Amino acid sequence: MLHLFFGRAMAAVADYHHHHPFELRTAAVASCNKQHRPQPLWAAMLRQTPQAFFWAGDSVYPNRSDVDALRAALQTQKARPEYHEFRRRVPVISGTWDDHDLGINDAGRRANRVDERRAAFLDFINATSTYSAHEFGPPDRRVLFVLLDTRSYRDDHLVPSVGAWFRNIPGIGRFMPLVAAASRLFAGALGLPRLFGFDGDVLGEDQWRWLETVLAGATPKKSAAAAPAAAAAAKFVVLVSSIQVTTSNPSFESWDHFPKAKDRLFEVLRRTKPNGLLVLSGDVHHAEILGSSADVCGGFVEVTTSGMTHTLATSRLTRLLFPPLLRYFRAHRPLPTDYATALNYARLTFDWDHLTLSVHVLGEEDRPLLRPVTVASCPFDDPPPSRCPQRN
């Protein structure tokens, strides 16, 4: 039985694990991109000369919820001249999807024709799976990006979302995402998911097994026989989740609405102790720093980059409703001011002389939007045991 389990797990790793032999120094991550809007950030990212780019979800926003509209939106985005030039010049482009790539707001595994929707997205990014691992560099400078699929296997919320109701009815459908946000705010603020022992899942059992196998293979082992996947430990592990992991703001979709799944994720991280852990997320139409302060060694650091073409500051209604929520729900931020609502993307820079990973959230004209975040190549621990060592 053990042989069968590990055999299947290793087959999944082989199917979804991609190795890029070059040393990674710069990468970019972004999300929430409307295919018909101006897209100034592709040129901005190219000025940073990234060697890899990863979608953190919502690469398109179809104008209807049917599969044909999704395919048309993806094709429109793929044909955009600025995105075409970006794809031509960046060696590695991949990513994961979120609800709008699936074509239905707030959708999960119960969405209709999920397999067809997934196939359309995978064709768009030229990939074989909506969850995958990308490994860069030689053994002594190894970086592992782990892209999670938080849609294909995700259960409904405790209070099922109405975000896609009346989508095709003018004047009504456009307000339903706000109604869905209000229902999440109500359920989350009262702590209903934990109160009622809600056991909804996010990843599904196959993806959970795959994730643990990949992280275990990226972690230092006491003996060669104990390492089932990678030959050497990754110096940095970047975990990409389309939805936020550690936010305290219940109005947005996040892992916090699925408390047992969130607890399980942290248990996997505590057990595998990946080096230099950074979590990146999207979805929420603003940029944000979450988790431990940047000078903690082995802590949990999350950076959200969301809003390539639109943010919470774009429409008058969201400008009115959401800034008070961002200011009020701030317990997850190291500093109350660690958020921004301008168009944004994240640039990741790997410093191999000092074994650090720096994250800069940038906007148009290369303007810094948030303070830089620095992650040291230390094993994850929760709570973190020590401050990072001094660097010369």
Beta strands, then each sheet from edge to edge (+ up, - down):
strand 1: 17-20
strand 2: 26-30
strand 3: 52-56
strand 4: 92-96
strand 5: 132-136
strand 6: 143-147
strand 7: 236-241
strand 8: 277-281
strand 9: 287-291
strand 10: 296-297
strand 11: 301-304
strand 12: 339-340
strand 13: 345-351
strand 14: 356-362
strand 15: 373-376
strand 16: 386-387
sheet 1: 1+ 5+ 6- 7- 8- 11- 9+ 12-
sheet 2: 4+ 3+ 2+ 13- 14+ 15-
sheet 3: 10+ 16-
end
